[in-house]
Amino acid sequence: MAAAPQRKPPAGMGNAIGRVLFDGKGAPGIEVQLCEEMRLIGGCSGKSYQGKTNKDGFYVIDKVKPGEYALAVRVFNSNSFIYPTAGILSAAKFKIEKDQSLAVRTVNLWKTNLQIASPPNGGTVKTDKPKLSWKAYPNAAN
């Protein structure tokens, strides 16, 4: 298994180190941000710091001013972001401390463009155990 990168933050600053997975594997090239504020509508606001996952899905967001931040993760190449929550509709806060690297919990991505094969959209289901089927995603295990 690949190991998380280690990077010492510059004096007086902090780092966030984490991982993004898709289908149980590291998701490469995913944009991640630490945001001063995360709004339900409008997303990331205030000061933000960016990073991108490596080939194994790990990222380091470095040179972060100490404080509390929300984490936003871009859903592949879409315009959508997801964020870890701390309850219903509130973003989890991650505390970055000076001269420290914070291990951020793993984020799992999913795709939302599932193409259903049956039952058809808007169709009537006449059984209590319908058979569901969809078009497969390449290389997806489940």
N, C-alpha and C positions, 0 to 999 in steps of 0.2 A: 504494500500500500504506500502511496506517495505521502511524504511528510509535509506538514505546513511550513511555509518559508519563515525564517526568523530574520528580523531586521531590527537593530537597535535604533530607537528614535533619536533625533537630534536633541541636544540639551534643551530642557524646558518644554518640549513638545511630546506628543504621544503617537502611537500607532494603533490601528485596528487590523487584526488578522482573522480571516474566516474562510469559509468554503461555500460554494454553490454547487448543488447536485441536480442532475436531471436523470431520471430513470435509474437511480442508484450509482451513477458515475459522475465524476467531476465534469462540470459544464465549462468549457473553455470560451474565452472572449466575451464574458458577460460583464456589463457595466454595473458597478456598485457605487453608492454614494453615502456619505455620512451627512446628515442635514440637521441644522439647528432646530428646525421645526418641520413637522410632517402634517400636512392638512389633508383631511378626507377629500376635499375638492381642491385641486391645485397642486397637491403633492409637496415636494421638497421646496422649502423657502428659507431665507436667511443665508448665512454662510454655509457653504458645502465643500466637501472634499471628495475627490473621485479616485477610483481604482478600477482595475479590470482583472478578471480571473485568468490564471495561466492555463496551460494544457491540462492540468489535473484539477481545475476548478478552484484553486486557492487564490486569494487576493491579499494584498497588503495596502492599506490606505495609510500613508505616512505623512509626517510633518503636520499633525493635527493639533490645533490649539486645545489645551485641556478644557473639558466641559462635557455636557450631556448632549448626545446626538441620537437621532433616529437613523435606521439603515434602510435604504431603498435599493432594490435590485431590479434591473431592467429585465423584462420577460423577453428573452432572445432579442430579435431585431425589431420588436414592436415599439409602440409609443407608450406602452404600459409598464408600470413598476409595481412590485409588491413590497411589503415591508413586514417584518416580524411585529406581532402585536403584544400588548400587555393587557388584554381584556377586549371587550367589545368595541371595535372601531377606534382604538387608541394605539398609537405606535409605541413599541417598546423603546426605552431609552437605554443607551449604552454610555457608560461614564469613561471618558478618556482622561487618564491621569498623566501628569508630566513625567517624563523619563520612563514610561511604562508602555508595554505592548498588551493590548486587550484582546483576548481570544473571544471572538464573536460566534454565537451559535450558528450551526449550519443552516442554510436556507435551501429548501427543495423547490425547484421550478416544475411547472407542469404546462402543458399546451392546452389552449382553450379553443382551438379550431377543430375539434373533433367532428368528423363527418359521419353521421349516423346512416347506416344502410337500412336497418329495419328496427322497429316499426318506422314507417315514413313519418316525417314531420307533419303534425296535425292529424295523423291517422288515428283510428279508433282501435283500442286494444280490448279484445273480448275474452281474455283469460287472466287469471290471477297470477300466472307464471309466464309472462311474455319472454320470448327469445329476443335478446338484444344483440345487434351486431353493428360493427362500424368498420370503416376503412382503416387498415393498419398504418401505423407510423413506421417508417424505415428504422431499423435497429432498436426498436422499443421492446423491452422484455415483458412489460406488463402495463 
